[in-house]
């Protein structure tokens, strides 16, 4: 867990890097990314979201919309939105990332599979259990095929399938 001192140091470092290197410099973006994660960790979501969005803008300009780093930064934003219960916004971003990662990395890539699971979790959070179960089942199928049934990620996917089924049955009562 970041401390106020850690955050203060990163804030000062970010200001210095922006002044010396520019707001779009790779080092500045890395500091901004670390600071955004610190804000997220202490649940200061508004500040984190602002920084994540700034980094996405920087990445899109310098690397392109579907570059791996840009996709990771978009994923960081979507995860922050999910953590702050802004599920509809997170869903839109995760759907876009899933499309881009599936196209560029393929359906079996770990980043693609993580995105698919995150999207399914968002749907579960808003009560769209059928859609969530569909995505979790597909995620489990792909992980079994690519990673095997004993992989930690596959086991986690199986738990997500079971949890979603449990919630569906609880709603039927």
N, C-alpha and C positions, 0 to 999 in steps of 0.2 A: 504494500500500500504506500503510495507516495505521501511524503510529509509536506507540510507547508513550506519548509525550507527547500525541498527538492523542486517544488513548483515555482517558488520565487526565483531560484537559480535558473531554471529553464526559461522563465519569463524574461529575465535579464539577458540571458544568452540569445533568445529569439530577437529581442530588440537590437542587440549588438550585431547579430548576423544580418538582420534586415538592413541596418545602416551601412555595414561594411561590404556585404555581398549582394544585397538586393533581395526583394521579397520572393523572387522566383528561383533563387539559387538552390542547388541541390542540398547544400548543407543547411540552409535556412528551412527548407521543406522538411528535412529529417528532424530538426529540432522542433518544428511546429507539430509534426506527427507525434513525437514523444510527449510533448506538452498536452496535446489533445487526448492522448491515452491516459495521462495523469488526471486530467479533468474528468474524463469518463469514470475512472476508478473511484473518484470521490463524489461521483454523481452530480457533477456540475455539467450537466448535459448541454446546456445552451452554449457555454464557452467551447466545449469539445466540438459541437456541431459546426460552429463558425470556423474553427481551425481545420476540421476535416474538409469542409467545403472549399476553403481557400486552397488546401493542398490538391484537391481534385482539379480545381481550375488550373493550377500550376502544372500538374501532370498532363492534363489534356492538351495544354498549349505546347508543352515541350516534348511529350512522348506520344501523344495520340489517345484517342478514346478507348482503344482496346489493348493498350500496352499492359503487361502484367502488373507493373507498379500502379498504374492508374486504376486497374481493376481491384487491386488490393486496397487502395485508398477509398474507392467507392464502397468496398465491403466493410471497411472500418466505419464509415459513415452509417451504412445500413445497420450494422450491429449496434452502434450507439443509439440510433433511432429506436431499434427494438428494445434496448435496455431502458430507454426513457418512455416506453409504452406508446410510441408513435408508430404503430404497426402499419397503418395504411401507407405511410411514406416509406417505411422499410420494405414493404412488399413490392412497391413500384421499383425500388432500386435493386432489390434482390432478383426480381424477374428479369430486369435488364442485364444484370451481371451474369445470371444463369444463361441467358441467351448468348451473350458475348463469349463466355468461357466455354460453353458447349461447342460453339462454332470454331473458336480458335484453339482450344486445348483438347477438345473431345469430351465425351460423356463420362469417361472413366478417370479423368484427372482428379487428384485429390482436392484441388481448389474448386472444381466444378461440383464434386460431390458434397463438399462442405457448404457451398452456396445453396444447393438443392435442399439439404437438411435445414439450413437456416430459414429458407423460404417456407418449408413445411412447418417449422416451429411458429413462424409468424401467422400462418393460416390457423394453426391450432389456437394461438393466443386470441384471435378474434372470433373463435367459435366456428370457423369454416372447417369442420372436422373431416368431412368427406374429401375435400381438396387436400387437406393435411395428410390424411391417410394414404391417398393416392401417391402423393410425393414421397412420403416416408417409405411406402412399399417399394416404389421404384428405386429409391436411394438404397434400401436394403438389398434389393436384387443386384444392383450394379456393384455395390461394395462386396457382396459375396463372390460375385464373378471375378472382380478385379483383385480384391484383397484377401479373400478367403473368409470362412465363417468364424475363425478364431481371432481375427484382427480386432483390436480394441474399437476402432471406428465402426466396424460391422456390428459388434456387440451393442454399441451405443445406438446404432440405427434400429436394431431389433427392439431395444428398450423403447425407443420413440414410437415404433409401430404399436407395441403393446400398450403404452400409455395412451395413445390416441384411440385405440380400440376401447380401452377401459372408459375413457371419457365419453365415447359414443354410446356405450352401453349404459353408463350412469345417466345420460340424458334421456334414455328410453324408459327409465323407471318412473 
